[in-house]
Amino acid sequence: MSADSIKVLRKPEFDKSRWMQMPRDVLIGHGVLDQLPKVCDDLYLGKSAFIISGEHTMKTAGEHACEILSKERDVSVFTAKSISPDVIEEAERAATENKADFILGIGGGKVIDLAKIVSYNLECEFISVPTAASHDGIASSRASVMTDEGSVSLNAHPPHAIVADTGIIAKAPHRLMASGCADIISNYTAILDWELSHRIKGEAISEYAATLSKMAAEILLKSANLISPGSEEGAWIAIKALVSSGVAMSIAGSSRPASGAEHKFSHALDKICPNTGMHGEQCGIGSIMTMYLHGGDWRWIRGALKSIGAPTTPKQIGITDEQAVQALMMAKTIRPERFTVLDMGLEEGCAEKLVRMLYKE
């Protein structure tokens, strides 16, 4: 009897799946904050709005948002001075007590991360309203929280909508925008690390996410001369790149498209000398050095950062060269499961040469 008719093994089927969540409405431009009520209507978000903002950003944009939303909705406000597990719990209690239908994060990166986490934990939608171009978290599905052990990256969901008013963002301190741009430029080396891990470790890679992330970095590298203090055009370019980077992370399902060795270096600095440089500034400096290790055009990275007004040496952000060397050597202990060029066996003498290289003309 032939065994051809006996179906013992199931035929292989394509069963790869991923649930990708991305912002539905994205408004970028001058005066778009006034469109906030229309965005809420378009998304059918409900009548109870819960605003999370900071003390300064409440005056910058939160009060106006509260005024225009209050015409048709019940609005309550939570003012946060920082983001921590305790603050997260406090915000969640306040949102629950006020029976929030949806949450708005109006402020910088920490405020938006807080709103993202609260909305995720309470299973309600949130709108991202950045007041500065300092953080690619305005559109991503990741959130960072500082704990006693250092910065922790948490999985959340991306905003349902982004309303980025360039008139407001351009007025923020330029250091914030420069830091955000440096964070995005570092995507370039993050992708090189991802590709390296794919070749050496067999890590899965999303070509779509990698290409979008690299495109965001190239937008800023090629338009660096337009990123200047008070420039709305510069703010528009920066926000567009930040949104693209956030979407790339949502597609990948992780922060891999925007986080490599340069982020490990930054997180190591946070442990060695906390509250010194800004996250994006540290990533930018790290990206110069890791681009050199990848054999790429590190001078192009450094030149773009200088043009934008971002720091390119540890000294410029109050960090000693010795601390930078220590961070390079510590980086491999940060998220050891994420393989990067700094996990290839960097010697301390080479790390010292890398830091000295930053000062070369």
C-alpha positions in Angstrom: 0.0 0.0 0.0 1.3 3.4 -0.9 1.9 5.9 1.9 1.3 8.9 -0.4 -2.3 9.2 0.9 -1.3 9.3 4.6 -0.9 12.9 5.6 1.3 12.7 8.7 3.0 16.0 8.5 1.1 19.3 8.2 2.1 21.3 5.2 4.2 24.3 6.1 2.3 27.5 6.2 3.3 31.1 6.4 2.3 32.1 10.0 4.5 35.1 10.7 2.4 37.9 12.1 2.9 41.2 13.9 0.4 43.7 15.2 1.7 47.2 14.2 0.2 50.2 15.9 0.9 53.6 14.5 -0.6 57.2 15.0 -3.8 57.7 13.0 -3.7 61.5 12.8 -0.5 63.5 12.5 -0.7 67.3 12.4 2.6 69.3 12.1 2.7 73.0 11.4 2.1 76.5 12.7 -0.9 76.9 14.9 -2.1 73.3 14.7 -2.8 73.2 18.5 -6.1 75.0 17.7 -7.1 71.9 15.7 -7.0 69.7 18.8 -10.8 69.6 19.3 -11.3 68.6 15.7 -8.7 65.8 16.1 -10.6 64.5 19.2 -13.9 64.6 17.2 -12.3 62.8 14.3 -11.1 60.0 16.6 -14.3 59.7 18.6 -12.3 59.8 21.9 -15.1 60.7 24.3 -16.0 63.7 26.5 -13.6 63.4 29.4 -10.1 64.6 28.6 -7.2 64.1 31.1 -4.2 66.4 30.4 -0.7 65.5 31.7 1.7 68.4 31.5 4.7 70.0 33.3 4.7 73.2 35.2 6.3 75.2 32.4 4.7 73.4 29.5 1.3 73.9 31.1 1.8 77.6 30.6 3.3 77.2 27.1 0.6 75.1 25.6 -1.5 73.2 28.3 -3.6 76.1 29.4 -4.6 76.9 25.8 -5.4 73.3 25.1 -7.5 73.2 28.3 -9.4 76.3 27.2 -10.3 75.1 23.7 -11.1 71.5 24.8 -13.3 72.7 27.7 -15.9 74.2 25.3 -17.2 70.7 24.5 -15.5 68.4 27.0 -14.8 67.8 30.7 -11.1 68.5 31.2 -8.9 67.7 34.2 -5.2 68.3 34.6 -2.3 66.5 36.2 0.9 68.5 36.6 4.1 66.4 36.8 7.5 67.5 37.9 9.2 64.3 37.0 8.6 60.7 35.9 9.0 57.8 38.3 7.0 54.8 39.4 5.4 56.8 42.2 4.4 59.6 39.8 3.0 57.1 37.4 0.8 55.6 40.1 -0.4 59.0 41.2 -1.3 60.0 37.6 -3.2 56.8 37.1 -5.2 57.3 40.3 -6.0 60.9 39.2 -7.1 59.7 35.7 -9.3 57.0 37.1 -10.9 59.3 39.6 -11.7 61.8 36.8 -13.1 58.9 34.6 -10.8 59.9 31.8 -11.9 58.7 28.3 -8.5 59.7 26.8 -5.2 61.3 27.8 -3.2 64.1 26.3 0.6 64.4 27.0 1.5 68.1 26.5 5.1 68.8 27.1 8.6 67.4 26.5 9.8 63.8 26.4 9.3 62.9 30.1 5.7 64.2 30.1 4.9 62.4 26.9 6.4 59.2 28.2 4.4 59.5 31.4 1.2 60.0 29.5 2.1 57.1 27.3 2.6 54.7 30.2 -0.6 55.9 32.1 -2.7 55.5 29.0 -1.2 52.0 28.3 -1.9 50.9 31.9 -5.4 52.2 31.9 -6.1 50.9 28.4 -7.2 54.3 26.9 -6.0 56.3 24.0 -3.6 59.2 24.2 -2.6 62.2 22.1 1.0 63.4 21.9 1.3 67.2 22.0 5.1 67.9 22.0 6.3 71.4 23.1 9.9 70.7 22.1 11.6 68.5 19.4 13.8 66.8 22.0 12.6 63.2 22.0 11.6 60.5 19.4 9.2 59.2 22.0 6.6 61.6 20.7 5.6 59.0 18.2 7.1 55.7 19.4 5.7 52.7 21.3 8.5 52.9 23.9 8.8 54.9 27.1 11.7 55.5 29.4 11.5 55.7 33.2 14.4 56.5 35.5 14.7 54.1 38.5 17.4 53.5 41.1 19.1 51.1 38.7 19.1 53.6 35.9 16.9 54.3 32.9 14.4 51.5 32.0 12.8 51.2 28.6 9.2 50.1 28.7 6.8 48.7 26.1 3.7 50.9 25.6 1.7 51.9 22.6 2.2 54.8 20.2 -0.1 57.8 20.4 -3.4 57.7 18.6 -2.6 61.2 17.3 0.3 63.7 17.2 -0.4 67.4 17.2 2.9 69.3 16.9 2.7 73.0 16.7 5.9 74.3 15.2 5.1 77.9 16.4 5.5 76.6 20.0 8.3 74.1 19.3 10.5 76.7 17.6 10.3 78.9 20.8 11.7 76.1 23.0 15.4 76.3 24.1 17.5 75.4 21.1 19.4 72.9 23.1 16.3 70.7 23.3 15.9 70.6 19.5 19.6 70.0 19.0 19.5 67.1 21.4 16.4 65.6 19.6 18.2 66.0 16.3 21.3 64.3 17.6 19.2 61.4 18.9 17.8 60.9 15.4 21.1 61.3 13.6 22.4 58.5 15.9 19.8 56.2 14.1 22.5 55.9 11.4 24.8 53.9 13.6 22.0 52.1 15.4 21.1 50.6 12.0 24.7 49.6 11.4 24.7 47.8 14.7 21.4 46.1 13.9 22.8 44.9 10.5 26.0 43.7 12.3 24.0 41.7 14.8 22.0 40.2 11.9 25.2 39.1 10.2 27.0 37.8 13.3 24.2 36.7 15.7 21.4 36.0 13.2 19.2 38.5 14.8 16.0 39.1 12.8 15.9 42.5 11.0 13.1 44.5 9.5 14.3 46.1 6.3 11.3 48.4 6.2 11.9 49.7 9.7 15.6 50.0 9.1 15.2 51.9 5.9 12.6 54.3 7.5 14.9 54.9 10.5 17.9 55.6 8.3 15.8 57.9 6.1 14.9 59.9 9.3 18.6 60.3 10.1 19.5 61.3 6.5 16.8 64.0 6.6 18.6 65.7 9.4 22.1 65.0 8.1 21.3 66.7 4.8 19.3 69.5 6.3 21.5 70.3 9.3 22.1 73.9 8.1 18.3 74.6 8.4 18.1 73.6 12.1 18.7 76.9 13.8 17.4 78.7 16.9 13.9 80.0 16.5 13.4 78.5 13.0 9.9 77.0 12.4 11.2 75.3 9.2 13.9 73.7 11.3 11.3 72.6 13.9 9.1 71.2 11.1 12.1 69.1 9.7 13.0 67.9 13.2 9.5 66.8 14.1 9.1 65.0 10.7 12.2 63.1 11.4 11.2 62.3 15.0 7.8 61.0 13.9 9.4 58.8 11.2 11.8 57.4 13.8 9.0 56.6 16.2 7.0 54.9 13.4 10.1 52.8 12.5 10.2 51.5 16.1 6.5 50.6 15.9 7.0 48.7 12.7 10.0 46.8 14.3 8.1 46.2 17.5 11.2 47.3 19.5 13.6 50.3 19.8 16.2 48.5 17.7 15.9 50.8 14.7 16.9 53.8 16.8 19.0 52.3 19.6 22.4 50.8 19.3 25.9 51.2 20.8 25.5 54.9 21.0 22.5 54.4 23.3 24.4 51.9 25.4 27.1 54.6 25.8 24.5 57.2 26.8 22.9 54.9 29.4 26.3 54.0 30.8 27.0 57.8 31.2 23.6 58.1 33.0 25.0 55.6 35.6 28.5 57.1 35.9 27.5 60.8 35.9 23.7 61.1 36.1 21.9 64.3 35.2 24.8 65.8 33.3 24.3 65.6 29.5 20.9 65.3 27.7 20.1 61.9 26.3 20.3 62.9 22.7 23.5 64.9 23.2 25.2 61.8 24.7 23.9 59.6 21.8 25.2 62.1 19.3 28.7 62.0 20.8 28.5 58.2 21.0 27.4 58.0 17.4 30.6 59.8 16.2 32.8 57.2 17.9 30.7 54.1 16.9 30.6 55.4 13.3 34.4 55.3 13.4 34.4 51.7 14.7 32.0 50.8 11.8 34.5 52.3 9.3 32.0 55.0 8.2 32.3 58.7 7.7 32.4 59.8 11.4 33.4 63.4 10.3 30.1 63.7 8.4 28.2 62.9 11.6 30.3 65.3 13.7 30.0 68.1 11.1 26.2 67.8 11.1 26.0 67.8 14.9 28.2 71.0 15.0 26.0 72.6 12.3 22.9 71.9 14.4 24.5 73.2 17.5 24.8 69.9 19.3 27.9 69.0 21.4 30.5 66.8 19.9 32.9 66.3 22.9 32.4 65.1 26.4 33.8 68.4 27.7 30.9 70.4 26.1 28.4 68.6 28.3 30.4 68.6 31.5 31.7 65.1 31.3 35.4 64.2 31.6 37.2 62.3 29.0 37.9 59.6 31.7 34.2 59.2 32.3 33.5 58.9 28.6 36.2 56.1 28.3 34.6 54.4 31.3 31.2 54.6 29.6 32.6 53.0 26.4 34.0 50.1 28.4 30.8 49.7 30.5 28.5 49.9 27.5 28.6 46.1 26.8 27.0 45.5 30.2 24.0 47.6 29.3 21.3 45.4 27.7 23.8 42.6 26.9 21.2 40.8 24.8 21.5 43.7 22.2 24.7 43.1 20.2 26.5 46.1 18.9 30.0 47.1 17.7 30.9 47.9 21.3 30.5 44.2 22.1 33.3 43.2 19.7 36.0 43.4 22.4 37.0 47.1 22.6 40.2 47.6 24.5 40.6 50.5 27.0 43.5 51.9 25.1 41.4 52.1 21.9 38.6 53.7 23.9 41.0 56.4 25.0 42.0 57.0 21.4 38.3 57.2 20.4 37.6 59.9 22.9 40.8 61.9 21.9 39.6 61.6 18.3 36.6 63.7 19.1 38.7 66.8 19.6 40.6 66.5 16.3 40.0 69.1 13.7 
